[in-house]
């Protein structure tokens, strides 16, 4: 199970900024990604901004095609 929460460093300890619903004594693995509220908000506001402008499936196919061509030496980058 994966759960994401935000935390803040206070006195050298990570203090959750939201409720953590885990049984007492549960061992967890923590990955730290330093980020600011401003960057996170900007990222959230941009969600869906390419909708209708880009055919995502076509873009993915072209990326994989170009990778295959580059590996075979038939595409010059």
Buried (B, 14 or more C-beta within 10 A) or exposed (E): EEEEEEBEEEEEEEEEEEEEEEEEEEEEEEEEEEEEEEEEEEEEEEEEEEEEEEEEEEEEEEEEEEEEEEEEEEEEE
